[in-house]
Every structure is written in C-alpha cells, then in structure tokens.
C-alpha cells in the first residue's frame, strides 16, 4: 500500500490483484455447502456463519474496483 502511493504502476497492479482475489472468493458462494439457509427457504436466504462471511467479499470487491478505477486514472494521467 505504501509503495502504491508513490508508484502508479504498483497501485494499478495491487488493485487488479485485489479485484481478482475477491472475484475468485465470491465463486465460493455457489460451490460451498451451507451458504443458503434451509430453514428460511433456501437461496437467496444467506446463512449467518458461512454465507455472511462470504458476502463481505462483495463489499471488498467493490472497494477494490474503486481503487482500481482510481489507480487507472492516475496511471493514465501520468502517461499523458
């Protein structure tokens, strides 16, 4: 994070890697047993221990995408 503040390429790479990490983690939502709460009617009702733990990655993906957009804008401004 510190290096990315000074080097735009590093910030761009880090944000892209973060987006990839959370996008891959969100695929576990489909394949992990116990995500849907059967007593609430199944999917889209999310279970507390597993489903909500994975759901936090959606917020982190959005934050990573925002960082990626900012890093890309800074990188393009640097190249101009």
LINVENZI-V509620 format. One record per residue. N is the residue number from 1. RES is the residue in one letter. SS is DSSP state (H for helix, E for strand, - for the rest). PSI is psi in whole degrees, -180 to 180 (999 if undefined). Layout:
n=N res=RES ss=SS psi=PSI
n=N res=RES ss=SS psi=PSI
//
This chain:
n=1 res=X ss=- psi=-41
n=2 res=X ss=H psi=-44
n=3 res=X ss=H psi=-38
n=4 res=X ss=H psi=-24
n=5 res=X ss=H psi=-24
n=6 res=X ss=H psi=-24
n=7 res=X ss=- psi=112
n=8 res=X ss=H psi=-32
n=9 res=X ss=H psi=-39
n=10 res=X ss=H psi=-41
n=11 res=X ss=H psi=-41
n=12 res=X ss=H psi=-45
n=13 res=X ss=H psi=-45
n=14 res=X ss=H psi=-42
n=15 res=X ss=H psi=-39
n=16 res=X ss=H psi=-41
n=17 res=X ss=H psi=-37
n=18 res=X ss=H psi=-43
n=19 res=X ss=H psi=-44
n=20 res=X ss=H psi=-42
n=21 res=X ss=H psi=-49
n=22 res=X ss=H psi=-31
n=23 res=X ss=H psi=-41
n=24 res=X ss=H psi=-41
n=25 res=X ss=H psi=-34
n=26 res=X ss=H psi=-21
n=27 res=X ss=- psi=-21
n=28 res=X ss=H psi=-22
n=29 res=X ss=H psi=-34
n=30 res=X ss=H psi=-33
n=31 res=X ss=H psi=-16
n=32 res=X ss=- psi=127
n=33 res=X ss=- psi=146
n=34 res=X ss=- psi=5
n=35 res=X ss=- psi=-43
n=36 res=X ss=E psi=141
n=37 res=X ss=- psi=109
n=38 res=X ss=H psi=-31
n=39 res=X ss=H psi=-17
n=40 res=X ss=H psi=10
n=41 res=X ss=- psi=8
n=42 res=X ss=- psi=-159
n=43 res=X ss=- psi=136
n=44 res=X ss=- psi=12
n=45 res=X ss=- psi=124
n=46 res=X ss=E psi=134
n=47 res=X ss=- psi=151
n=48 res=X ss=- psi=-53
n=49 res=X ss=- psi=-42
n=50 res=X ss=- psi=-50
n=51 res=X ss=H psi=-44
n=52 res=X ss=H psi=-31
n=53 res=X ss=H psi=-41
n=54 res=X ss=H psi=-30
n=55 res=X ss=H psi=-27
n=56 res=X ss=H psi=-25
n=57 res=X ss=H psi=-22
n=58 res=X ss=H psi=-41
n=59 res=X ss=H psi=-42
n=60 res=X ss=H psi=-33
n=61 res=X ss=H psi=-42
n=62 res=X ss=H psi=-41
n=63 res=X ss=H psi=-40
n=64 res=X ss=H psi=-39
n=65 res=X ss=H psi=-37
n=66 res=X ss=H psi=-43
n=67 res=X ss=H psi=-38
n=68 res=X ss=H psi=-44
n=69 res=X ss=H psi=-42
n=70 res=X ss=H psi=-44
n=71 res=X ss=H psi=-38
n=72 res=X ss=H psi=-40
n=73 res=X ss=H psi=-42
n=74 res=X ss=H psi=-38
n=75 res=X ss=H psi=-44
n=76 res=X ss=H psi=-36
n=77 res=X ss=H psi=-35
n=78 res=X ss=H psi=-37
n=79 res=X ss=H psi=-20
n=80 res=X ss=- psi=999
//
